Amino acid sequence: LVLNAYPWANVDSVIEQASNKPVTLPSERSTPLRLKLPAGTYRVTFKHPAAGKSVAVLASVQAQKSQSANGSFPTLTARDYLKRAGYAQ
């Protein structure tokens, strides 16, 4: 399962729907992130530090197939990005 968010995010959680059990995630959770998971349906939650709320999507994984799950957050303007990075007033 390939997890991606636009412009980027951290993967906050991945929950297997049938059992409601969380998937163990690596310490580095920024997108894009690739996970090897058994077939099933998963609820993926993305969190961007500048966004007010998380984004959740469902992903269906089939055996021996690659699947992607994508989330989207409002994008920052170049000026906003530079301001947050401390380069602009």
C-alpha positions in Angstrom: 0.0 0.0 0.0 1.5 3.3 -1.1 0.3 6.2 1.0 0.6 9.8 -0.3 -0.8 13.2 0.6 -0.8 16.5 -1.2 1.3 18.6 -0.6 2.5 16.1 2.0 1.6 14.8 5.5 2.4 12.3 8.2 0.5 9.1 8.3 -1.2 9.3 11.7 -2.7 5.8 11.7 -3.7 2.8 9.6 -6.5 0.7 11.0 -7.6 -2.7 9.6 -11.4 -2.3 9.2 -12.5 -5.9 9.9 -10.6 -6.3 13.2 -10.4 -2.6 14.0 -6.7 -3.3 14.9 -4.0 -0.7 14.2 -1.1 -1.4 11.9 2.4 -0.9 13.3 3.9 2.0 11.5 7.6 2.9 11.1 9.1 5.8 13.0 9.4 7.9 9.8 5.8 8.4 8.8 6.0 11.2 6.2 4.5 10.7 2.8 5.0 9.0 0.4 5.1 5.9 2.6 5.0 2.3 1.4 3.6 -0.5 3.6 3.4 -4.2 3.0 -0.1 -5.3 4.2 -2.2 -8.4 3.9 -5.3 -8.1 1.7 -8.1 -6.2 3.4 -9.7 -2.8 3.8 -7.8 -0.1 5.8 -8.7 3.3 7.2 -5.7 5.6 6.7 -5.5 8.9 8.6 -3.2 11.6 7.4 -2.2 14.7 9.4 -0.5 17.8 8.1 1.0 20.1 10.8 -0.4 23.3 9.2 -3.9 21.8 8.7 -6.6 22.2 11.3 -7.9 18.7 10.9 -6.9 15.2 9.8 -7.9 13.6 6.5 -9.1 9.9 6.5 -9.4 7.7 3.5 -10.3 4.0 2.9 -7.9 1.8 1.0 -8.7 -1.7 -0.3 -5.7 -4.0 -0.6 -5.7 -7.0 -2.9 -3.3 -9.9 -2.6 -0.1 -9.5 -4.7 -1.2 -6.1 -6.1 0.0 -2.5 -5.4 -2.6 -0.1 -4.2 -2.4 3.6 -3.4 -4.3 5.8 -0.9 -4.2 9.6 -1.3 -5.1 12.4 0.9 -5.2 16.1 0.1 -4.7 19.2 2.2 -5.0 22.9 1.2 -1.8 24.1 -0.4 0.3 27.0 0.9 1.3 29.8 -1.3 5.1 30.3 -1.8 4.9 33.4 0.4 3.1 31.5 3.2 5.7 28.7 3.0 8.6 31.1 3.3 6.9 33.0 6.1 6.5 29.8 8.1 10.1 28.9 7.4 11.2 32.3 8.8 12.4 33.7 5.4 9.7 36.3 4.8 7.8 38.9 6.8 
